[in-house]
């Protein structure tokens, strides 16, 4: 007979004509078998049953009465069983629960073993899938980040499949369906919670695919000009022309206007020079063009230009355009050299370079005082004329050559600490490919 809450007994049949001794023996055996009663005693006289003993609950006492009442041949039942409540420190219910847990754990051992085997096989299968996808995608995708994302996504799918099988075997079909269906919901919630991180990661993915710049390119993005050091999963690292390292978020790089000065090495520079109104504009243009044609750093294709910009208060302003190889030469240094040569040529051709006219107002007037002529008493000393001639060298000592500072900045970048894994193709490797 199982332990627990007693149920109402059914009718007990002894014999067609039951004797008192048979009824007494049968009821005593049943009460002893249940284990719910302490020292049960059953006495039967002329079909009247007398029950004695102890029990721990009213339900057991009532159950014994119903048992005797439903026994064939019983006329009446006198229930003298007393209820003896258990003590507070009775650990039997606790031990019973622990016993049930132990039995349940033993029954679950085969399922646990199968689950561990499936999870282990899924883990190794996921690792193998990641390696396989990396090798297969190595020849198809040029983006290292995209290859890594797709490979890891394949491994995660294998692990989810293994977890789904474990839940199905355990009989948790609804939980398995919820897990599969909730994966997308969890991804959506995480995407909203980490919107900026997700946006930068997706931007790095697109940038690694499109590659609008390579490592070592000189770019301008978000008002920052510098040489690209690397593209990480979150930022684009630039080394500015003044040696500072700047990290620009990839989402900003992806959404901003990007100027790549290295993609086309040729670069056009310009500056304005003003000549006097009495000078010939066409003659000044010819002089300037001759300087540009003879300068070794100025490219002749595309051809340089000397155009009239505007008429100033005291000067006719000419804008001089010229092209140079920005990959080899420094823009600022070449521009400085060209300005020196233009000034020297204008001075040699006696083309005036007047200053901008300025109007000076004296509200209180200009006081005038007569000075005595002391030229006779004081001999005039030697006057040294200030030299206005410009040197004929292409680059002066102050300009320190016309070469680009790119190599120097790259050396500084190599000595600096740069965070993150580079997702870009280097310029040298891209050129060889």
C-alpha positions in Angstrom: 0.0 0.0 0.0 1.5 3.4 -1.0 2.3 6.1 1.5 0.5 9.4 1.5 -3.0 10.6 2.1 -5.4 7.7 2.7 -8.3 7.1 0.4 -11.8 5.8 1.3 -11.6 2.0 1.3 -14.0 -0.1 -0.8 -16.2 -3.0 0.4 -14.2 -5.9 1.9 -15.7 -9.3 1.4 -14.7 -12.2 3.7 -17.0 -15.0 3.1 -20.7 -15.3 2.4 -21.3 -15.7 6.1 -18.5 -13.9 8.0 -17.4 -14.9 11.4 -16.3 -12.5 14.1 -12.8 -14.1 14.3 -12.3 -13.8 10.5 -13.4 -10.2 10.5 -11.0 -9.4 13.4 -8.0 -11.1 11.7 -8.6 -9.5 8.4 -8.9 -5.9 9.7 -5.9 -6.4 12.0 -3.7 -7.5 9.1 -4.8 -4.5 6.9 -4.1 -2.0 9.7 -0.7 -3.5 10.4 0.2 -3.5 6.7 -0.5 0.2 6.2 2.0 1.3 8.9 -0.2 4.3 9.7 -1.3 3.0 13.1 0.6 2.4 16.3 -0.3 -0.9 18.1 -3.6 -1.4 16.3 -6.2 -3.6 18.1 -9.4 -4.9 16.6 -12.1 -6.7 18.6 -15.3 -8.1 17.0 -18.4 -9.1 19.1 -21.6 -10.1 17.3 -20.6 -8.1 14.2 -19.6 -5.0 16.2 -16.0 -3.9 15.6 -14.0 -2.1 18.3 -10.9 -0.3 17.0 -8.1 0.8 19.3 -4.6 2.2 18.7 -2.9 5.5 17.7 -2.4 7.4 14.5 -0.8 10.7 13.5 -3.7 12.2 11.4 -7.5 12.4 11.4 -7.5 11.1 7.9 -6.0 7.8 8.9 -8.4 7.5 11.8 -11.4 8.1 9.5 -9.9 5.7 7.0 -9.8 2.9 9.6 -13.4 3.5 10.5 -14.5 3.4 6.8 -12.5 0.2 6.3 -14.3 -1.6 9.2 -17.7 -0.2 8.2 -17.3 -1.5 4.6 -16.3 -5.0 5.7 -19.0 -7.6 5.1 -20.7 -8.9 8.2 -19.9 -5.7 10.3 -23.0 -4.3 12.0 -21.4 -1.3 13.7 -18.0 0.3 14.3 -16.7 1.7 17.6 -13.7 3.8 16.7 -11.4 4.3 19.7 -8.3 5.1 17.8 -6.6 8.2 19.2 -4.7 10.8 17.1 -1.2 11.4 18.4 0.3 14.5 16.7 3.9 14.2 15.6 6.6 16.4 17.2 7.9 19.6 15.6 11.3 18.0 15.0 9.9 15.2 12.9 12.2 14.9 9.9 10.2 12.1 8.2 8.6 14.5 5.6 11.9 16.0 4.8 13.6 12.6 4.4 10.7 11.6 2.2 11.2 14.5 -0.1 14.9 13.9 -0.3 14.2 10.3 -1.0 11.9 11.3 -3.9 14.6 13.6 -5.3 17.2 10.9 -5.1 14.9 8.5 -6.9 14.1 11.2 -9.5 17.8 11.9 -10.1 18.5 8.2 -10.6 15.7 8.0 -13.1 17.2 11.1 -14.9 20.8 9.7 -15.1 20.3 8.2 -18.6 18.9 11.5 -19.8 21.8 13.5 -18.3 24.3 11.2 -19.9 22.7 11.6 -23.3 22.5 15.4 -22.9 26.2 15.6 -22.0 27.1 13.5 -25.0 24.9 15.7 -27.3 26.3 19.0 -25.9 29.9 17.7 -26.2 29.4 16.5 -29.8 27.7 19.8 -30.6 30.6 21.8 -29.1 33.2 20.0 -31.2 31.0 20.1 -34.3 30.6 23.9 -33.8 34.4 24.3 -33.6 34.9 22.2 -36.7 32.2 24.2 -38.5 33.9 27.5 -37.6 37.3 26.2 -39.0 35.6 24.8 -42.1 33.8 28.1 -42.9 36.9 30.1 -42.3 38.8 28.1 -44.9 35.9 28.0 -47.4 35.3 31.8 -47.1 39.0 32.7 -47.3 38.9 32.6 -51.1 35.4 34.1 -51.5 35.3 37.1 -49.2 38.0 39.8 -49.0 36.8 41.0 -45.6 38.4 39.4 -42.6 35.6 40.6 -40.3 32.9 39.2 -42.5 34.6 35.8 -42.7 34.9 35.7 -38.9 31.2 36.7 -38.4 29.9 34.1 -40.8 32.1 31.4 -39.4 31.0 32.1 -35.8 27.4 32.3 -36.9 27.7 28.8 -38.3 29.1 27.5 -35.0 26.4 29.2 -33.0 23.7 27.5 -35.2 25.3 24.1 -34.6 25.3 24.7 -30.8 21.6 25.9 -30.9 20.7 22.7 -32.8 22.4 20.5 -30.1 20.6 22.4 -27.3 17.3 22.0 -29.1 17.8 18.3 -29.4 18.6 18.1 -25.6 15.4 19.9 -24.7 13.3 17.7 -27.1 14.7 14.5 -25.6 14.0 15.9 -22.1 10.4 16.4 -23.1 10.6 20.2 -22.9 9.3 20.7 -26.5 7.6 24.0 -25.7 10.8 25.4 -24.0 12.8 24.3 -27.1 10.4 26.1 -29.4 10.5 29.2 -27.2 14.3 29.1 -27.2 14.4 28.9 -31.0 11.8 31.6 -31.5 13.2 33.8 -28.7 16.7 33.9 -30.2 15.6 36.6 -32.6 13.8 38.5 -29.9 16.9 38.4 -27.6 19.0 39.6 -30.5 16.5 42.5 -31.1 16.6 43.4 -27.4 20.4 43.3 -27.3 20.5 45.4 -30.5 18.4 48.1 -28.9 20.3 48.1 -25.6 23.7 48.2 -27.3 22.6 50.4 -30.3 25.8 52.4 -30.6 28.1 49.3 -30.3 26.0 47.4 -32.8 26.0 50.4 -35.2 29.8 50.7 -35.0 30.2 47.0 -35.5 27.9 46.9 -38.6 29.7 50.0 -40.0 33.1 48.2 -39.5 31.6 45.3 -41.4 30.6 47.4 -44.4 33.9 49.4 -44.3 35.9 46.2 -44.3 33.9 45.0 -47.4 34.0 48.3 -49.3 37.5 49.3 -48.1 37.3 53.0 -49.1 40.8 53.4 -47.7 43.7 51.2 -47.0 46.3 51.2 -44.2 48.7 54.1 -44.7 46.2 56.2 -46.8 45.9 59.9 -46.0 42.2 60.7 -45.5 40.0 63.4 -44.1 36.9 62.4 -42.2 34.8 64.2 -39.5 37.2 67.3 -39.8 40.2 65.0 -38.9 43.1 64.6 -41.4 45.6 61.8 -40.9 47.1 58.6 -42.1 45.0 55.5 -41.5 46.7 53.1 -39.1 44.0 50.5 -38.8 40.3 49.7 -38.9 39.0 47.9 -35.8 35.6 46.5 -34.9 34.7 49.8 -33.3 36.8 52.6 -34.5 39.1 53.9 -37.3 42.5 54.9 -36.0 44.2 57.9 -37.6 47.6 59.4 -37.1 47.3 63.1 -37.7 49.9 65.3 -39.4 51.0 66.7 -36.1 51.6 63.2 -34.6 48.4 62.7 -32.6 46.4 59.5 -32.6 42.7 60.0 -33.2 40.0 57.3 -33.0 36.9 58.0 -35.1 33.8 55.8 -34.5 33.1 53.6 -37.5 29.5 54.8 -37.7 30.8 58.3 -38.1 33.2 57.3 -40.8 30.5 55.4 -42.6 28.0 58.2 -42.6 30.4 61.1 -43.1 32.0 62.5 -46.2 35.4 60.9 -46.7 38.3 62.4 -48.6 41.0 60.0 -49.6 44.1 62.0 -50.7 46.1 58.8 -51.4 43.7 57.2 -53.9 44.8 59.8 -56.5 48.3 60.9 -55.7 48.1 64.1 -57.8 46.9 67.1 -55.9 46.1 70.6 -56.9 47.2 73.5 -54.8 46.5 77.3 -55.3 47.3 80.7 -53.8 46.5 84.3 -54.5 49.1 87.0 -55.4 48.1 90.7 -56.0 49.8 92.9 -58.6 49.4 96.7 -59.1 46.8 98.3 -61.4 49.6 99.8 -63.5 51.0 96.4 -64.3 50.0 94.2 -67.3 47.9 91.3 -66.3 48.8 89.2 -69.3 52.5 89.8 -68.7 52.2 88.8 -65.1 50.4 85.7 -66.1 53.1 84.8 -68.6 55.8 85.3 -65.9 53.9 83.1 -63.4 53.3 80.4 -66.0 57.0 80.4 -66.9 57.9 79.9 -63.2 55.4 77.0 -63.0 56.7 75.4 -66.2 60.3 75.5 -64.9 59.7 74.3 -61.3 60.7 70.6 -61.0 58.0 69.8 -58.4 55.1 71.2 -60.5 53.4 68.8 -62.9 52.7 69.9 -66.4 49.8 67.5 -66.9 47.3 68.6 -65.8 48.6 72.0 -66.9 48.9 74.9 -64.4 46.7 77.9 -64.6 47.0 81.6 -63.7 43.5 83.2 -63.5 42.3 86.6 -62.5 40.5 86.2 -59.2 39.1 89.7 -58.5 39.8 93.4 -58.4 40.9 94.4 -55.0 41.0 97.9 -53.5 44.6 98.4 -54.6 45.6 95.2 -56.3 44.5 92.9 -59.1 44.4 89.5 -57.5 45.7 86.5 -59.5 45.0 82.9 -58.4 47.7 80.5 -59.3 46.7 76.8 -59.7 49.3 74.0 -60.0 49.4 70.2 -59.6 52.0 68.1 -57.7 52.6 64.5 -56.8 51.1 64.3 -53.3 52.3 60.8 -52.8 56.0 61.8 -53.0 56.0 65.6 -52.2 54.7 67.7 -49.4 51.9 70.1 -50.4 52.9 72.8 -47.9 56.6 72.7 -48.9 56.0 72.8 -52.6 53.5 75.6 -52.2 56.1 77.6 -50.2 58.7 77.0 -52.9 56.4 78.1 -55.7 55.4 81.3 -53.8 59.1 82.2 -53.4 59.8 81.7 -57.1 56.7 83.7 -58.1 57.7 86.6 -55.9 61.3 86.5 -57.2 60.2 86.4 -60.9 57.7 89.3 -60.3 60.4 91.4 -58.7 62.9 90.6 -61.6 60.2 91.6 -64.1 59.5 94.8 -62.1 55.9 93.8 -61.4 54.8 95.6 -58.4 53.3 93.8 -55.4 51.5 96.5 -53.5 50.0 96.1 -50.1 46.2 96.2 -49.5 45.0 99.8 -49.2 44.1 100.8 -45.7 42.3 104.0 -44.7 43.6 105.6 -41.5 41.4 108.2 -39.7 42.8 110.8 -37.3 39.9 112.3 -35.4 42.0 115.0 -33.7 43.9 115.9 -36.8 47.6 115.5 -37.6 50.0 117.8 -35.7 52.8 119.3 -37.9 56.1 120.5 -36.4 58.9 122.1 -38.4 62.3 120.4 -37.9 65.6 122.2 -38.4 67.8 120.9 -41.2 70.7 119.1 -39.6 72.0 117.5 -42.7 74.8 119.9 -42.9 76.1 119.4 -39.4 75.6 115.6 -39.2 77.4 113.6 -41.9 75.2 110.8 -43.4 76.4 107.3 -42.6 76.5 104.4 -45.0 73.1 103.0 -45.9 72.8 99.3 -46.3 70.2 98.2 -48.8 68.0 95.3 -47.7 68.3 92.5 -50.1 64.9 91.4 -51.6 66.3 88.7 -53.9 65.0 85.2 -53.4 67.4 82.2 -53.5 67.4 80.2 -56.7 67.3 76.8 -54.9 64.1 74.8 -55.2 64.0 74.2 -51.4 65.6 76.3 -48.8 67.1 75.2 -45.5 63.9 76.3 -43.7 61.7 74.2 -46.0 64.0 71.1 -45.4 63.3 69.6 -48.8 60.1 69.0 -50.6 59.6 65.4 -49.7 56.4 64.2 -48.0 56.3 63.7 -44.3 54.4 60.5 -44.7 57.3 58.2 -44.0 58.2 60.1 -40.8 54.6 59.9 -39.6 54.5 56.2 -40.4 57.6 55.7 -38.3 56.0 57.5 -35.4 52.8 55.4 -35.9 54.9 52.2 -35.6 56.4 53.3 -32.3 52.9 54.2 -30.9 50.5 51.8 -29.3 47.4 51.1 -31.4 44.4 49.3 -30.0 42.3 46.6 -31.7 42.9 44.1 -34.5 43.4 45.6 -38.0 40.7 44.7 -40.5 42.3 46.5 -43.4 44.5 45.4 -46.3 47.9 47.0 -46.2 48.9 49.2 -49.1 51.9 47.0 -49.9 49.9 43.7 -49.9 47.1 45.3 -52.0 49.6 46.6 -54.5 51.1 43.1 -55.0 47.7 41.6 -55.5 
